[in-house]
Amino acid sequence: MTNHSSKILVINGSYRVDGITDQAVDVAIKTLEELGSEVESVFLREYKIEFCFNCRECTQQPGDMPRECVQHDGMQKLIEKIEQADGYILASPTNFGSVTAIFKRFMERLIVYAYWPWENNFPEFRKANTPRKKALLISSSAAPGIFGRWRYSTISQLKTAAQTIGADSSGTLFTGLIGRDPGPQLPRKVEAKARILAAKLLNP
Ligand SMILES: Cc1cc2nc3c(=O)[nH]c(=O)nc-3n(C[C@H](O)[C@H](O)[C@H](O)COP(=O)(O)O)c2cc1C
């Protein structure tokens, strides 16, 4: 993605306004905007989407494009935004070793990106062979970062979400040790890394 006038979509699964996730994402957004990108943020905490029904109606027809869900809620609009974006920031804190429930709810609705007829045991991902986009993955935990990256599923879940929508990771930002303060501030070192990784999203 060498074109700096790219459209970047941020999908933020944090519950906390101005928490560590919001702060890390804000630094990345500022850098992307300085480099000429158009950035749109979706806060899942404010977004009206329902749980997947597991009905698999959306998975029965082949094709590269996501199919329509039987539920008519905010997800259709969000899929349009995903399709129109050139790259992504996917962000979620670690709760009980994984992405937040609101991020997982969003992820399950990404089943529209799978072709999975009833006679097949496994889904095929519609975007598996399409040109790849890039995604910056952002997470955090109360545990030390090195432990969080190694032990928790958060980053691999964010990666799965990215791959499902046709993107590979351009980098991961994981902030540890942020659980001892009710109003944690993004450490300077992490801020600097967020800037570097945001630039790398445009020029991997
Ligand atoms: C319900 C809940 C579960 C959590 N589970 C974990 C966990 O399993 N491991 C961990 O290191 N931190 C855990 N934490 C700490 C969060 O990861 C930390 O508060 C979060 O990264 C902050 O992100 P935010 O500022 O965007 O809310 C948990 C916090 C809450 C409230």
The ligand as a MOL file (V3000), in Angstrom:
LIG
                    3D

  0  0  0     0  0            999 V3000
M  V30 BEGIN CTAB
M  V30 COUNTS 31 33 0 0 0
M  V30 BEGIN ATOM
M  V30 1 C -12.9990 -8.5780 32.5780 0
M  V30 2 C -11.5090 -8.3660 32.4900 0
M  V30 3 C -10.6940 -9.4300 32.1740 0
M  V30 4 C -9.3340 -9.2670 32.0700 0
M  V30 5 N -8.5450 -10.3210 31.7800 0
M  V30 6 C -7.2090 -10.1800 31.7050 0
M  V30 7 C -6.3740 -11.2940 31.4580 0
M  V30 8 O -6.8100 -12.4090 31.2450 0
M  V30 9 N -5.0290 -11.0680 31.4720 0
M  V30 10 C -4.4800 -9.8320 31.6760 0
M  V30 11 O -3.2620 -9.7100 31.6800 0
M  V30 12 N -5.2710 -8.7560 31.8460 0
M  V30 13 C -6.6070 -8.8920 31.8780 0
M  V30 14 N -7.4020 -7.8030 32.0960 0
M  V30 15 C -6.8110 -6.4460 32.0810 0
M  V30 16 C -7.0740 -5.7870 30.7140 0
M  V30 17 O -6.3890 -6.4900 29.6860 0
M  V30 18 C -6.6180 -4.3350 30.6990 0
M  V30 19 O -7.3560 -3.6510 31.6740 0
M  V30 20 C -6.8850 -3.7710 29.3240 0
M  V30 21 O -5.8070 -4.1690 28.4960 0
M  V30 22 C -7.0220 -2.3000 29.2780 0
M  V30 23 O -7.4600 -1.9200 28.0080 0
M  V30 24 P -8.3850 -0.6110 27.9290 0
M  V30 25 O -7.6760 0.4520 28.6720 0
M  V30 26 O -8.5570 -0.3310 26.4820 0
M  V30 27 O -9.6730 -0.9760 28.6120 0
M  V30 28 C -8.7710 -7.9630 32.2480 0
M  V30 29 C -9.6100 -6.8830 32.5760 0
M  V30 30 C -10.9500 -7.0830 32.7190 0
M  V30 31 C -11.8370 -5.9280 33.1100 0
M  V30 END ATOM
M  V30 BEGIN BOND
M  V30 1 1 1 2
M  V30 2 1 2 3
M  V30 3 2 2 30
M  V30 4 2 3 4
M  V30 5 1 4 5
M  V30 6 1 4 28
M  V30 7 2 5 6
M  V30 8 1 6 7
M  V30 9 1 6 13
M  V30 10 2 7 8
M  V30 11 1 7 9
M  V30 12 1 9 10
M  V30 13 2 10 11
M  V30 14 1 10 12
M  V30 15 2 12 13
M  V30 16 1 13 14
M  V30 17 1 14 15
M  V30 18 1 14 28
M  V30 19 1 15 16
M  V30 20 1 16 17
M  V30 21 1 16 18
M  V30 22 1 18 19
M  V30 23 1 18 20
M  V30 24 1 20 21
M  V30 25 1 20 22
M  V30 26 1 22 23
M  V30 27 1 23 24
M  V30 28 2 24 25
M  V30 29 1 24 26
M  V30 30 1 24 27
M  V30 31 2 28 29
M  V30 32 1 29 30
M  V30 33 1 30 31
M  V30 END BOND
M  V30 END CTAB
M  END
